[in-house]
Amino acid sequence: MFLEKNVPLQPYNTFGIAAKAHTLVRVRSEEDLRAMLADPQLATLPRQVLGGGSNIVLTGDVKALVLKMEVPGIRLLDETDKHWVIEAGAGVDWHALVAWTLQQGYPGLENMALIPGTVGASPVQNIGAYGVELQDRFDSLDAMDMLTGELFSLNAAQCGFSYRDSVFKHVSSGPDGLGLAGRAVILRVRFALPKRWKPELGYLDLERKMAETGIRNPDARQIFDWVVAIRRAKLPDPAVIGNAGSFFKNPTVTPEQCADIIAREPKVVHYPMPDGTIKLAAGWLIDACGWKGKTVGHAGVYEKQALVLVNRGGHENPCTGGEVMTLAKAIQTSVYERFGIRLEPEPVVI
């Protein structure tokens, strides 16, 4: 078990917020978790799981025991008539996994290229992009129960996936409750990638790429390249400008609510969903309220994509978590007052 004290967390969160972990354990296997649970001083501490730090806002030093997930490894675990089953450790970089699968000839994750973070965090958030969500490619996962030290596995139904949500984001309401937040630590995730692959091209940005290039039947590698180019054009590189990616979830509304908004705002960007609801582009709503390029202290709204909040202070004079949340709450108020819609943040506030 690798244990450290007073660890600077600025390198471990993509927003680049300066904070420290009072105690940090680097988890590279289930044995590390068991050693932590066997230590009487560590076992009773509250815990905070940290992956790639791409989906958190630190509002101060972290007093909880930080579990820095670094479980390695990617492999082809199994093969069926319909799928390749790929297993990856919780500490593997998500984009590195996507690139590896394509290099090996296993398509299916290409629409989710360049999403920041680690494999272990992907089921928690049910990450997704450009028409594909994790739940569409998910097979199962292994996790450890932090109360009992027991390993267990979950399939897709048991994970309770919905839009940017899962059982891992909810606290159990009782002995038979389904919430696993604060209780389960994900160690490995398995993905079922389809042998009868077909491209997912239902997003405007991808349709534009097809029109620009004249490629009507792109393969998985072509879609991967397009998604990488689109994201790099829209989103700042955290190594250059600190950020946590898309800061707000795209809200869903009823067709009647959407029609009401369209009557007032004909250009609102919206997408029909399979369940009959309508997804609105949160970035468009924020931009319509005039927030693009604005700042509060050292926190700002990215000038190329209003959905992204950024660290304007850089590494030497970074924004604080308080400045980020003050800006976020001001944006939420503006959008609600104009559209009657409450935007929900994606990152976890610590």
Contacts in CASP RR format, 6 or more apart in sequence:
PFRMAT RR
TARGET T0000
AUTHOR 0000-0000-0000
METHOD contacts of the structure
MODEL  1
MFLEKNVPLQPYNTFGIAAKAHTLVRVRSEEDLRAMLADPQLATLPRQVL
GGGSNIVLTGDVKALVLKMEVPGIRLLDETDKHWVIEAGAGVDWHALVAW
TLQQGYPGLENMALIPGTVGASPVQNIGAYGVELQDRFDSLDAMDMLTGE
LFSLNAAQCGFSYRDSVFKHVSSGPDGLGLAGRAVILRVRFALPKRWKPE
LGYLDLERKMAETGIRNPDARQIFDWVVAIRRAKLPDPAVIGNAGSFFKN
PTVTPEQCADIIAREPKVVHYPMPDGTIKLAAGWLIDACGWKGKTVGHAG
VYEKQALVLVNRGGHENPCTGGEVMTLAKAIQTSVYERFGIRLEPEPVVI
1 25 0 8 1.000
1 26 0 8 1.000
1 31 0 8 1.000
1 32 0 8 1.000
1 35 0 8 1.000
1 36 0 8 1.000
1 39 0 8 1.000
2 25 0 8 1.000
2 26 0 8 1.000
2 28 0 8 1.000
2 32 0 8 1.000
3 23 0 8 1.000
3 24 0 8 1.000
3 25 0 8 1.000
3 26 0 8 1.000
3 42 0 8 1.000
4 21 0 8 1.000
4 23 0 8 1.000
4 24 0 8 1.000
4 25 0 8 1.000
4 26 0 8 1.000
5 22 0 8 1.000
5 23 0 8 1.000
5 24 0 8 1.000
6 20 0 8 1.000
6 21 0 8 1.000
6 22 0 8 1.000
7 20 0 8 1.000
7 21 0 8 1.000
7 24 0 8 1.000
7 66 0 8 1.000
8 18 0 8 1.000
8 19 0 8 1.000
8 20 0 8 1.000
9 17 0 8 1.000
9 18 0 8 1.000
9 19 0 8 1.000
9 20 0 8 1.000
9 21 0 8 1.000
9 50 0 8 1.000
9 58 0 8 1.000
9 62 0 8 1.000
9 66 0 8 1.000
10 16 0 8 1.000
10 17 0 8 1.000
10 18 0 8 1.000
10 19 0 8 1.000
10 315 0 8 1.000
10 318 0 8 1.000
12 50 0 8 1.000
12 51 0 8 1.000
12 52 0 8 1.000
12 53 0 8 1.000
12 68 0 8 1.000
13 19 0 8 1.000
13 52 0 8 1.000
13 53 0 8 1.000
13 54 0 8 1.000
13 56 0 8 1.000
13 58 0 8 1.000
13 244 0 8 1.000
14 52 0 8 1.000
14 53 0 8 1.000
14 54 0 8 1.000
14 116 0 8 1.000
14 117 0 8 1.000
14 238 0 8 1.000
14 242 0 8 1.000
14 243 0 8 1.000
14 244 0 8 1.000
14 245 0 8 1.000
15 56 0 8 1.000
15 57 0 8 1.000
15 58 0 8 1.000
15 238 0 8 1.000
15 242 0 8 1.000
15 243 0 8 1.000
15 244 0 8 1.000
15 311 0 8 1.000
15 318 0 8 1.000
15 319 0 8 1.000
15 321 0 8 1.000
15 324 0 8 1.000
16 238 0 8 1.000
16 242 0 8 1.000
16 311 0 8 1.000
16 314 0 8 1.000
16 315 0 8 1.000
16 318 0 8 1.000
17 57 0 8 1.000
17 58 0 8 1.000
17 311 0 8 1.000
17 318 0 8 1.000
17 319 0 8 1.000
17 320 0 8 1.000
17 321 0 8 1.000
17 324 0 8 1.000
18 318 0 8 1.000
18 320 0 8 1.000
19 58 0 8 1.000
19 60 0 8 1.000
19 61 0 8 1.000
19 62 0 8 1.000
20 61 0 8 1.000
20 62 0 8 1.000
21 61 0 8 1.000
21 62 0 8 1.000
21 66 0 8 1.000
22 61 0 8 1.000
22 62 0 8 1.000
22 63 0 8 1.000
22 65 0 8 1.000
23 42 0 8 1.000
23 45 0 8 1.000
23 65 0 8 1.000
23 66 0 8 1.000
24 65 0 8 1.000
24 66 0 8 1.000
24 68 0 8 1.000
25 32 0 8 1.000
25 36 0 8 1.000
25 42 0 8 1.000
25 65 0 8 1.000
25 66 0 8 1.000
25 67 0 8 1.000
25 68 0 8 1.000
26 32 0 8 1.000
26 68 0 8 1.000
26 70 0 8 1.000
27 33 0 8 1.000
27 36 0 8 1.000
27 67 0 8 1.000
27 68 0 8 1.000
27 69 0 8 1.000
27 70 0 8 1.000
27 71 0 8 1.000
27 90 0 8 1.000
27 185 0 8 1.000
28 70 0 8 1.000
28 71 0 8 1.000
28 72 0 8 1.000
29 71 0 8 1.000
29 187 0 8 1.000
30 144 0 8 1.000
30 151 0 8 1.000
30 187 0 8 1.000
33 67 0 8 1.000
33 144 0 8 1.000
33 146 0 8 1.000
33 149 0 8 1.000
33 185 0 8 1.000
33 187 0 8 1.000
34 149 0 8 1.000
36 42 0 8 1.000
36 43 0 8 1.000
36 65 0 8 1.000
36 67 0 8 1.000
37 43 0 8 1.000
37 146 0 8 1.000
37 149 0 8 1.000
42 65 0 8 1.000
45 64 0 8 1.000
45 65 0 8 1.000
46 63 0 8 1.000
46 64 0 8 1.000
46 65 0 8 1.000
47 64 0 8 1.000
47 65 0 8 1.000
47 66 0 8 1.000
47 67 0 8 1.000
47 146 0 8 1.000
47 182 0 8 1.000
48 62 0 8 1.000
48 64 0 8 1.000
48 65 0 8 1.000
48 66 0 8 1.000
48 67 0 8 1.000
48 350 0 8 1.000
49 66 0 8 1.000
49 67 0 8 1.000
49 69 0 8 1.000
49 182 0 8 1.000
49 185 0 8 1.000
50 56 0 8 1.000
50 66 0 8 1.000
50 67 0 8 1.000
50 68 0 8 1.000
50 69 0 8 1.000
51 68 0 8 1.000
51 69 0 8 1.000
51 90 0 8 1.000
51 91 0 8 1.000
51 117 0 8 1.000
51 118 0 8 1.000
51 120 0 8 1.000
51 121 0 8 1.000
52 69 0 8 1.000
52 91 0 8 1.000
52 93 0 8 1.000
52 116 0 8 1.000
52 117 0 8 1.000
52 118 0 8 1.000
52 121 0 8 1.000
53 117 0 8 1.000
53 244 0 8 1.000
54 116 0 8 1.000
54 117 0 8 1.000
54 121 0 8 1.000
54 238 0 8 1.000
54 244 0 8 1.000
54 245 0 8 1.000
55 116 0 8 1.000
55 117 0 8 1.000
55 121 0 8 1.000
55 125 0 8 1.000
55 244 0 8 1.000
55 346 0 8 1.000
55 347 0 8 1.000
55 348 0 8 1.000
56 244 0 8 1.000
56 347 0 8 1.000
56 348 0 8 1.000
56 349 0 8 1.000
56 350 0 8 1.000
57 244 0 8 1.000
57 321 0 8 1.000
57 324 0 8 1.000
57 325 0 8 1.000
57 347 0 8 1.000
57 348 0 8 1.000
57 349 0 8 1.000
57 350 0 8 1.000
58 321 0 8 1.000
58 350 0 8 1.000
59 320 0 8 1.000
59 321 0 8 1.000
59 322 0 8 1.000
59 325 0 8 1.000
59 349 0 8 1.000
59 350 0 8 1.000
60 320 0 8 1.000
60 321 0 8 1.000
60 350 0 8 1.000
62 350 0 8 1.000
67 185 0 8 1.000
69 90 0 8 1.000
69 91 0 8 1.000
69 118 0 8 1.000
69 120 0 8 1.000
69 185 0 8 1.000
69 186 0 8 1.000
70 91 0 8 1.000
71 89 0 8 1.000
71 90 0 8 1.000
71 91 0 8 1.000
71 92 0 8 1.000
71 187 0 8 1.000
71 188 0 8 1.000
72 89 0 8 1.000
72 91 0 8 1.000
72 92 0 8 1.000
73 88 0 8 1.000
73 89 0 8 1.000
73 92 0 8 1.000
74 86 0 8 1.000
74 87 0 8 1.000
74 88 0 8 1.000
74 89 0 8 1.000
74 92 0 8 1.000
74 96 0 8 1.000
74 97 0 8 1.000
74 100 0 8 1.000
75 86 0 8 1.000
75 87 0 8 1.000
75 88 0 8 1.000
76 84 0 8 1.000
76 85 0 8 1.000
76 86 0 8 1.000
76 104 0 8 1.000
76 106 0 8 1.000
77 85 0 8 1.000
77 86 0 8 1.000
77 87 0 8 1.000
77 190 0 8 1.000
78 84 0 8 1.000
78 85 0 8 1.000
79 85 0 8 1.000
81 195 0 8 1.000
82 192 0 8 1.000
82 194 0 8 1.000
82 195 0 8 1.000
82 196 0 8 1.000
83 139 0 8 1.000
83 192 0 8 1.000
83 193 0 8 1.000
83 194 0 8 1.000
83 195 0 8 1.000
84 106 0 8 1.000
84 192 0 8 1.000
84 193 0 8 1.000
84 195 0 8 1.000
85 139 0 8 1.000
85 190 0 8 1.000
85 191 0 8 1.000
85 192 0 8 1.000
85 193 0 8 1.000
86 97 0 8 1.000
86 101 0 8 1.000
86 106 0 8 1.000
86 190 0 8 1.000
86 191 0 8 1.000
86 193 0 8 1.000
87 188 0 8 1.000
87 189 0 8 1.000
87 190 0 8 1.000
87 191 0 8 1.000
88 97 0 8 1.000
88 119 0 8 1.000
88 188 0 8 1.000
88 189 0 8 1.000
88 190 0 8 1.000
88 191 0 8 1.000
89 119 0 8 1.000
89 120 0 8 1.000
89 187 0 8 1.000
89 188 0 8 1.000
89 189 0 8 1.000
90 118 0 8 1.000
90 119 0 8 1.000
90 120 0 8 1.000
90 121 0 8 1.000
90 185 0 8 1.000
90 186 0 8 1.000
90 187 0 8 1.000
90 188 0 8 1.000
90 189 0 8 1.000
91 118 0 8 1.000
91 119 0 8 1.000
91 120 0 8 1.000
92 118 0 8 1.000
92 119 0 8 1.000
92 120 0 8 1.000
93 117 0 8 1.000
93 118 0 8 1.000
93 119 0 8 1.000
94 112 0 8 1.000
94 115 0 8 1.000
94 116 0 8 1.000
94 117 0 8 1.000
94 118 0 8 1.000
94 119 0 8 1.000
94 121 0 8 1.000
94 122 0 8 1.000
94 127 0 8 1.000
95 113 0 8 1.000
95 114 0 8 1.000
95 115 0 8 1.000
95 116 0 8 1.000
95 117 0 8 1.000
97 109 0 8 1.000
97 119 0 8 1.000
98 109 0 8 1.000
98 110 0 8 1.000
98 112 0 8 1.000
98 113 0 8 1.000
98 114 0 8 1.000
98 224 0 8 1.000
99 113 0 8 1.000
99 224 0 8 1.000
101 107 0 8 1.000
101 108 0 8 1.000
101 109 0 8 1.000
101 191 0 8 1.000
101 193 0 8 1.000
102 109 0 8 1.000
102 110 0 8 1.000
102 220 0 8 1.000
102 221 0 8 1.000
102 224 0 8 1.000
106 193 0 8 1.000
107 193 0 8 1.000
107 194 0 8 1.000
107 197 0 8 1.000
107 219 0 8 1.000
107 220 0 8 1.000
108 132 0 8 1.000
108 137 0 8 1.000
108 193 0 8 1.000
108 194 0 8 1.000
108 197 0 8 1.000
108 220 0 8 1.000
109 132 0 8 1.000
109 137 0 8 1.000
109 191 0 8 1.000
109 193 0 8 1.000
110 220 0 8 1.000
110 221 0 8 1.000
110 223 0 8 1.000
110 224 0 8 1.000
110 227 0 8 1.000
111 128 0 8 1.000
111 129 0 8 1.000
111 130 0 8 1.000
111 131 0 8 1.000
111 132 0 8 1.000
111 200 0 8 1.000
111 223 0 8 1.000
111 227 0 8 1.000
112 127 0 8 1.000
112 128 0 8 1.000
112 129 0 8 1.000
112 130 0 8 1.000
112 132 0 8 1.000
112 134 0 8 1.000
112 227 0 8 1.000
113 129 0 8 1.000
113 224 0 8 1.000
113 227 0 8 1.000
113 228 0 8 1.000
113 231 0 8 1.000
114 227 0 8 1.000
114 228 0 8 1.000
114 231 0 8 1.000
114 232 0 8 1.000
115 122 0 8 1.000
115 127 0 8 1.000
115 128 0 8 1.000
115 129 0 8 1.000
116 238 0 8 1.000
116 245 0 8 1.000
119 189 0 8 1.000
120 141 0 8 1.000
120 186 0 8 1.000
120 189 0 8 1.000
121 127 0 8 1.000
121 186 0 8 1.000
122 134 0 8 1.000
122 189 0 8 1.000
123 134 0 8 1.000
123 138 0 8 1.000
123 141 0 8 1.000
123 159 0 8 1.000
123 161 0 8 1.000
123 166 0 8 1.000
123 168 0 8 1.000
123 186 0 8 1.000
123 189 0 8 1.000
124 166 0 8 1.000
124 168 0 8 1.000
124 169 0 8 1.000
124 186 0 8 1.000
125 134 0 8 1.000
125 164 0 8 1.000
125 165 0 8 1.000
125 166 0 8 1.000
125 169 0 8 1.000
125 346 0 8 1.000
126 133 0 8 1.000
126 134 0 8 1.000
126 135 0 8 1.000
126 161 0 8 1.000
126 162 0 8 1.000
126 163 0 8 1.000
126 164 0 8 1.000
126 165 0 8 1.000
126 166 0 8 1.000
127 133 0 8 1.000
127 134 0 8 1.000
127 164 0 8 1.000
128 134 0 8 1.000
129 227 0 8 1.000
129 231 0 8 1.000
130 200 0 8 1.000
130 202 0 8 1.000
130 203 0 8 1.000
130 205 0 8 1.000
130 206 0 8 1.000
130 227 0 8 1.000
130 230 0 8 1.000
131 200 0 8 1.000
131 202 0 8 1.000
131 203 0 8 1.000
132 200 0 8 1.000
133 161 0 8 1.000
133 163 0 8 1.000
134 161 0 8 1.000
135 156 0 8 1.000
135 159 0 8 1.000
135 161 0 8 1.000
137 191 0 8 1.000
137 192 0 8 1.000
137 193 0 8 1.000
138 156 0 8 1.000
138 159 0 8 1.000
138 161 0 8 1.000
138 189 0 8 1.000
138 190 0 8 1.000
138 191 0 8 1.000
138 192 0 8 1.000
139 155 0 8 1.000
139 156 0 8 1.000
139 190 0 8 1.000
139 191 0 8 1.000
139 192 0 8 1.000
140 153 0 8 1.000
140 154 0 8 1.000
140 155 0 8 1.000
140 156 0 8 1.000
140 189 0 8 1.000
140 190 0 8 1.000
141 153 0 8 1.000
141 154 0 8 1.000
141 159 0 8 1.000
141 186 0 8 1.000
141 187 0 8 1.000
141 188 0 8 1.000
141 189 0 8 1.000
141 190 0 8 1.000
142 151 0 8 1.000
142 152 0 8 1.000
142 153 0 8 1.000
142 186 0 8 1.000
142 187 0 8 1.000
142 188 0 8 1.000
143 151 0 8 1.000
143 152 0 8 1.000
143 153 0 8 1.000
143 154 0 8 1.000
143 180 0 8 1.000
143 184 0 8 1.000
143 185 0 8 1.000
143 186 0 8 1.000
143 187 0 8 1.000
144 150 0 8 1.000
144 151 0 8 1.000
144 152 0 8 1.000
144 184 0 8 1.000
144 185 0 8 1.000
144 187 0 8 1.000
145 151 0 8 1.000
145 152 0 8 1.000
145 183 0 8 1.000
145 184 0 8 1.000
146 182 0 8 1.000
146 183 0 8 1.000
146 184 0 8 1.000
146 185 0 8 1.000
147 183 0 8 1.000
151 187 0 8 1.000
152 184 0 8 1.000
154 167 0 8 1.000
158 167 0 8 1.000
159 166 0 8 1.000
159 167 0 8 1.000
159 168 0 8 1.000
160 166 0 8 1.000
160 167 0 8 1.000
160 178 0 8 1.000
163 249 0 8 1.000
163 252 0 8 1.000
164 249 0 8 1.000
164 346 0 8 1.000
167 178 0 8 1.000
167 179 0 8 1.000
167 180 0 8 1.000
168 179 0 8 1.000
168 180 0 8 1.000
168 181 0 8 1.000
168 184 0 8 1.000
168 186 0 8 1.000
169 181 0 8 1.000
170 178 0 8 1.000
170 179 0 8 1.000
170 180 0 8 1.000
170 181 0 8 1.000
171 179 0 8 1.000
171 181 0 8 1.000
171 182 0 8 1.000
172 178 0 8 1.000
172 179 0 8 1.000
172 180 0 8 1.000
172 181 0 8 1.000
172 183 0 8 1.000
173 179 0 8 1.000
197 220 0 8 1.000
199 217 0 8 1.000
199 218 0 8 1.000
199 219 0 8 1.000
199 220 0 8 1.000
199 223 0 8 1.000
200 223 0 8 1.000
201 207 0 8 1.000
201 210 0 8 1.000
201 218 0 8 1.000
201 223 0 8 1.000
205 226 0 8 1.000
205 230 0 8 1.000
206 223 0 8 1.000
206 226 0 8 1.000
206 227 0 8 1.000
206 230 0 8 1.000
209 215 0 8 1.000
209 226 0 8 1.000
209 229 0 8 1.000
209 230 0 8 1.000
210 216 0 8 1.000
210 218 0 8 1.000
215 222 0 8 1.000
218 226 0 8 1.000
233 304 0 8 1.000
234 304 0 8 1.000
234 305 0 8 1.000
235 243 0 8 1.000
235 245 0 8 1.000
235 302 0 8 1.000
235 304 0 8 1.000
235 305 0 8 1.000
235 308 0 8 1.000
236 242 0 8 1.000
236 243 0 8 1.000
236 302 0 8 1.000
236 304 0 8 1.000
236 308 0 8 1.000
236 310 0 8 1.000
238 245 0 8 1.000
241 302 0 8 1.000
241 310 0 8 1.000
241 311 0 8 1.000
241 314 0 8 1.000
242 310 0 8 1.000
242 311 0 8 1.000
242 314 0 8 1.000
243 302 0 8 1.000
243 308 0 8 1.000
243 309 0 8 1.000
243 310 0 8 1.000
243 311 0 8 1.000
244 309 0 8 1.000
244 346 0 8 1.000
244 347 0 8 1.000
245 307 0 8 1.000
245 308 0 8 1.000
245 346 0 8 1.000
246 282 0 8 1.000
246 307 0 8 1.000
246 308 0 8 1.000
246 346 0 8 1.000
247 307 0 8 1.000
247 308 0 8 1.000
247 309 0 8 1.000
247 328 0 8 1.000
247 345 0 8 1.000
247 346 0 8 1.000
247 347 0 8 1.000
248 282 0 8 1.000
248 283 0 8 1.000
248 286 0 8 1.000
248 307 0 8 1.000
248 328 0 8 1.000
248 331 0 8 1.000
248 343 0 8 1.000
248 344 0 8 1.000
248 345 0 8 1.000
248 346 0 8 1.000
249 282 0 8 1.000
249 343 0 8 1.000
249 344 0 8 1.000
249 345 0 8 1.000
249 346 0 8 1.000
250 279 0 8 1.000
250 280 0 8 1.000
250 281 0 8 1.000
250 282 0 8 1.000
251 279 0 8 1.000
251 280 0 8 1.000
251 282 0 8 1.000
251 285 0 8 1.000
251 341 0 8 1.000
251 342 0 8 1.000
251 343 0 8 1.000
251 344 0 8 1.000
252 273 0 8 1.000
252 277 0 8 1.000
252 278 0 8 1.000
252 279 0 8 1.000
252 280 0 8 1.000
253 261 0 8 1.000
253 277 0 8 1.000
253 278 0 8 1.000
253 280 0 8 1.000
253 341 0 8 1.000
254 277 0 8 1.000
254 278 0 8 1.000
255 276 0 8 1.000
255 277 0 8 1.000
255 278 0 8 1.000
257 278 0 8 1.000
258 268 0 8 1.000
258 270 0 8 1.000
258 278 0 8 1.000
258 280 0 8 1.000
261 268 0 8 1.000
261 280 0 8 1.000
261 339 0 8 1.000
262 268 0 8 1.000
262 270 0 8 1.000
265 288 0 8 1.000
265 339 0 8 1.000
268 280 0 8 1.000
268 281 0 8 1.000
268 284 0 8 1.000
268 285 0 8 1.000
268 288 0 8 1.000
269 280 0 8 1.000
269 281 0 8 1.000
269 284 0 8 1.000
270 278 0 8 1.000
270 279 0 8 1.000
270 280 0 8 1.000
270 281 0 8 1.000
271 278 0 8 1.000
271 279 0 8 1.000
271 281 0 8 1.000
272 278 0 8 1.000
272 279 0 8 1.000
273 279 0 8 1.000
280 341 0 8 1.000
281 307 0 8 1.000
282 307 0 8 1.000
282 335 0 8 1.000
282 343 0 8 1.000
283 305 0 8 1.000
283 306 0 8 1.000
283 307 0 8 1.000
284 306 0 8 1.000
285 335 0 8 1.000
285 338 0 8 1.000
285 339 0 8 1.000
285 341 0 8 1.000
285 343 0 8 1.000
286 292 0 8 1.000
286 301 0 8 1.000
286 306 0 8 1.000
286 307 0 8 1.000
286 331 0 8 1.000
286 334 0 8 1.000
286 335 0 8 1.000
286 343 0 8 1.000
287 306 0 8 1.000
288 338 0 8 1.000
289 331 0 8 1.000
289 334 0 8 1.000
289 335 0 8 1.000
289 338 0 8 1.000
290 306 0 8 1.000
290 334 0 8 1.000
291 301 0 8 1.000
291 306 0 8 1.000
291 331 0 8 1.000
291 334 0 8 1.000
292 301 0 8 1.000
292 302 0 8 1.000
292 303 0 8 1.000
292 306 0 8 1.000
293 300 0 8 1.000
293 301 0 8 1.000
293 302 0 8 1.000
293 303 0 8 1.000
293 306 0 8 1.000
294 300 0 8 1.000
294 301 0 8 1.000
295 301 0 8 1.000
295 312 0 8 1.000
295 327 0 8 1.000
296 323 0 8 1.000
296 326 0 8 1.000
296 327 0 8 1.000
296 330 0 8 1.000
297 312 0 8 1.000
297 319 0 8 1.000
297 323 0 8 1.000
298 311 0 8 1.000
298 312 0 8 1.000
298 313 0 8 1.000
298 314 0 8 1.000
298 317 0 8 1.000
298 318 0 8 1.000
298 319 0 8 1.000
298 320 0 8 1.000
298 323 0 8 1.000
299 309 0 8 1.000
299 310 0 8 1.000
299 311 0 8 1.000
299 312 0 8 1.000
299 319 0 8 1.000
299 320 0 8 1.000
299 321 0 8 1.000
299 322 0 8 1.000
299 323 0 8 1.000
299 324 0 8 1.000
299 326 0 8 1.000
299 327 0 8 1.000
300 309 0 8 1.000
300 310 0 8 1.000
300 312 0 8 1.000
300 319 0 8 1.000
300 327 0 8 1.000
301 308 0 8 1.000
301 309 0 8 1.000
301 310 0 8 1.000
301 327 0 8 1.000
301 331 0 8 1.000
302 308 0 8 1.000
302 309 0 8 1.000
302 310 0 8 1.000
309 324 0 8 1.000
309 327 0 8 1.000
309 328 0 8 1.000
311 318 0 8 1.000
311 319 0 8 1.000
312 319 0 8 1.000
313 319 0 8 1.000
325 349 0 8 1.000
328 345 0 8 1.000
331 343 0 8 1.000
332 342 0 8 1.000
332 343 0 8 1.000
335 341 0 8 1.000
335 342 0 8 1.000
335 343 0 8 1.000
336 342 0 8 1.000
336 343 0 8 1.000
END
